[in-house]
Amino acid sequence: MAEPAPQPLPPGSTIGILGGGQLGRMTAVAAAELGYQCHIFCPTPGEPATQVTPLSTIAAYDDKEALSRFAQAVDVVTYEFENVPGDTAGFLASQRPVRPNPNVLRICQNRLREKDFLSSISVPTTPYAGAEGPDALARAAQLLGLPAVLKTVEMGYDGKGQVLLAREADTTAAWREMAGAQSAAQGILEGFVDFELEISVIVARGLDGTVTTYPPVENRHRNHILDETIVPAPISSAIAKAAETHAHRIAEALDLVGLIGVEMFVTKDGRVLVNELAPRPHNSGHWTQDGCVTSQFEQFVRAVAGLPLGSTERHSDVVMKNLLGEEANDWRAILSDPAAKLHLYGKSEARPGRKMGHVNRLSPKR
Ligand code: AMP
């Protein structure tokens, strides 16, 4: 007999979120607006997400007892960062629905697995080759040619663990720089893409299989960290269509229930290559809070709770600017700009490069 279709979780239910950062915080606020409670599980007290909901468990991700108590206290589990240990997600999945499913995490937390997955569904990526040591790296460099970018397979973000190999690069030195003190480091070498611009698409898929995408946006980075998101991206409708089609295919193939940020390069000859997947709300989707009918955070909550997805219609043009470190001290000036919507994350220490907040500057839709 066919299993009955899973039912939506009614408002009043509790959503468990692994991770206590700003993405969890903004998700918890969006959930509260729809009448849900959020319970945050994270290893350190005082994190941004725990400030906006009374329900939290502060424990290590491998603390099975704490995880069991957390599972008992929630109706569904999700995560706001992709480095949740696979064992943690698997353990929770035996007790509660985990959305997106743990296999999505498994794929997205390993760059090699992610690229193999994309290739298997014919979504174009940068040329790449795995490298398990300096000798394999030298072979990969021969295969792909230089320049190229060497990245750690796991735990890399915002350009951390990345080394650019110039045309005459010393691959042994590059390996040492990437691997650092890690003895069992795994690397991936990617062909260097001399891109025209970087774009991203936020895609959501509901429990009923409905897929929605937000329009593609342009992302500008400073020191490898997202600086500004420009909405809409200055691209042709054909490129926008290609980007949305890739995102759609990825969500379907992952059997996604939740939301993914798909980062892409647009090459000078008009190809759209997928660089990276983030299975959670994404920094380049923050503009949706003030530029769309449904924000990415509300859409994420809707998907995870099994509700119908909302409209992704954009009603304004937006420039989203991240406030890094001391930049957040400009809150007074930002608040005096009538076109600006300020979002701060409640972090007490403004370390250089740390994401403290963002501002969405709106203008009429062109
Ligand atoms: P990632 O951690 O993969 O998102 O990379 C961070 C940033 O480094 C990207 O947003 C790009 O600006 C740059 N980058 C990463 N991979 C490549 C590549 N294969 N070619 C050129 N630039 C890259």
Residues whose N, C-alpha, C, O or C-beta is under 5 A from the ligand:
A	BS01	AMP	T126 V149 Y157 D158 G159 E190 G191 F192 V193 H224 E276
